[in-house]
């Protein structure tokens, strides 16, 4: 059996329901944000598809015909259920903020601060995911992401949070053992991380060539490389922003001020058109305030 709704746009049913309920094409147009002519056209198109008149046009109002009354009751019930379902989904969605970010940034910077955000927003639960890839946020069920790059991802809007800078970090014991006085001293140091990134840092420090020996260890995540440095395994090239607590506590030493950047920065990203989502706006405003109040970020901004 053919579907009787086949070929009938939902928009026409929506317009019909409003006109029948309000008994006026003009008031229906005002409610729906349409012109009266557009409402009239939609009704005529629906009557043409159904092959019968749905309204009696009176001087100051319209009255549903018998067929219109039957359709009106069903349409009002259906639209009420649809509005309720959409409202429930929207309300539920607004109570969960799903964030995807980078593992080191999540561990070192985001997680220690999220508690304050949740205290300030008790009705909003946070789901934090770490994934190195820039996902299709909407398709994967995420509201926002934090990624490193240039801030120009297709289909995304973005907000710069902090510069992406790297500098040598090591344990106090390693710094003393190596007697680090100038960048050249690192040419013979046991280094942790990718050689090409170290070469970029040496070039920024005015030195050419990576020197020897080669790096001792590389890892998928910056936090793992710094963990090796904390264990006196060598000197890691890492972010002075993300490891500011360890530097302040004396667990890590930053022997030189020279930094290098491999990306323009870390960005908060969200799907185009969702800028006004209340939960995204609250999180964006909170996150920007956090970065503006972070001394390590303020310092890095001044240096880059």
Residue pairs with C-beta under 8 A, 6 or more apart in sequence:
7 49
8 46
8 49
11 42
12 42
12 43
12 45
12 46
12 49
13 46
13 75
13 78
13 79
14 32
14 79
15 28
15 32
15 34
15 39
15 42
15 43
15 46
16 42
16 43
16 46
16 54
16 71
16 72
16 75
17 72
17 75
17 76
17 78
17 79
18 27
18 28
18 31
18 32
18 39
19 25
19 28
19 39
19 43
19 55
19 62
20 54
20 55
20 64
20 68
20 69
20 71
20 72
20 75
20 76
21 72
21 76
22 28
22 31
23 61
23 62
23 63
23 64
24 61
24 62
25 36
25 39
25 40
25 43
25 62
26 36
28 34
28 39
29 35
29 36
29 38
29 39
32 39
43 54
43 55
46 54
47 53
47 54
50 67
52 65
52 67
53 65
53 67
53 68
54 64
54 65
54 67
54 68
54 71
55 62
55 63
55 64
55 65
55 68
56 62
56 63
56 64
56 65
64 71
64 72
94 124
94 277
94 278
94 279
95 123
95 124
95 125
96 124
96 125
96 126
96 127
97 124
97 125
97 126
97 127
97 143
97 144
97 279
97 280
97 283
98 127
98 129
98 141
98 142
98 143
98 144
99 110
99 126
99 127
99 128
99 129
99 142
99 143
99 144
99 145
99 146
99 283
100 129
100 130
100 131
100 135
100 137
100 140
100 142
100 144
100 145
100 146
101 110
101 128
101 129
101 130
101 131
101 145
101 146
101 147
102 130
102 132
102 146
102 147
102 148
102 266
103 130
103 132
103 221
103 223
104 221
104 222
104 223
104 239
104 242
105 146
105 242
105 266
106 128
106 130
107 223
108 223
108 239
108 242
108 243
108 245
109 241
109 242
110 128
110 146
111 128
112 245
113 290
114 126
114 128
117 126
117 283
117 286
118 124
118 125
118 126
120 286
121 282
121 286
124 279
124 282
129 142
132 220
134 145
134 147
134 149
134 153
134 269
135 142
135 145
137 143
137 144
137 145
137 156
137 269
137 270
137 271
138 271
143 270
143 274
143 277
143 279
143 280
143 283
144 268
144 269
144 270
144 280
144 283
144 284
145 268
145 269
145 270
146 161
146 266
146 267
146 268
146 269
147 153
147 266
147 267
147 269
148 164
148 263
148 265
148 266
148 267
149 263
149 264
149 265
149 267
150 263
150 264
151 158
151 160
151 264
151 265
151 267
151 269
152 158
153 269
155 271
155 272
156 269
156 270
156 271
156 272
157 269
157 270
157 271
157 272
157 274
157 275
158 267
158 268
158 269
158 270
159 267
159 268
159 269
159 284
159 287
159 288
160 264
160 265
160 266
160 267
161 265
161 266
161 267
161 268
161 287
161 288
161 291
161 297
162 241
162 265
162 266
162 291
162 294
162 297
162 300
162 301
163 241
163 261
163 264
163 265
163 266
163 297
163 300
163 301
163 304
164 239
164 261
164 262
164 263
164 264
164 265
164 266
165 239
165 240
165 241
165 259
165 260
165 261
165 300
165 303
165 304
166 197
166 201
166 237
166 238
166 239
166 259
166 260
166 261
166 262
167 201
167 237
167 238
167 239
167 240
167 254
167 256
167 257
167 258
167 259
167 260
168 186
168 201
168 235
168 236
168 237
168 254
168 255
168 256
169 226
169 229
169 235
169 236
169 237
169 238
169 240
169 243
169 246
169 247
169 252
169 253
169 254
170 178
170 180
170 229
170 234
170 235
170 236
170 252
170 253
170 255
171 229
171 230
171 231
171 232
171 251
171 252
171 253
172 250
172 253
173 232
174 229
174 232
174 234
174 235
174 253
175 253
175 255
178 185
178 186
178 189
178 235
179 185
180 186
180 189
180 255
180 256
182 256
183 202
183 205
183 206
183 207
183 256
183 258
184 207
186 202
186 211
186 235
187 202
187 207
187 209
187 210
187 211
187 212
188 211
188 212
188 213
189 234
189 235
190 213
190 216
190 233
190 234
190 235
191 198
191 213
191 214
191 215
191 216
191 234
191 235
191 236
191 237
192 215
192 216
192 217
192 218
192 225
192 228
192 229
192 233
192 234
192 235
192 236
192 237
193 215
193 217
193 218
193 225
193 236
193 237
193 238
194 215
194 218
195 210
195 214
195 215
197 237
197 260
197 262
198 210
198 215
198 237
199 209
199 210
200 260
200 262
201 237
201 258
201 259
201 260
202 208
202 209
202 210
202 211
203 260
204 258
204 259
204 260
205 256
205 258
215 234
216 233
216 234
217 225
217 228
217 233
217 234
218 225
219 225
219 228
222 236
222 238
222 239
222 242
223 242
225 236
225 237
225 238
226 236
226 238
226 243
226 246
226 252
228 234
228 236
229 235
229 236
229 238
229 252
230 246
230 251
230 252
237 260
240 247
240 254
240 259
240 296
240 300
241 294
241 296
241 297
241 300
243 252
244 294
244 295
244 296
246 252
247 253
247 254
257 303
259 300
259 303
259 304
261 304
268 284
268 287
270 277
270 280
270 284
274 280
275 281
291 297
292 298
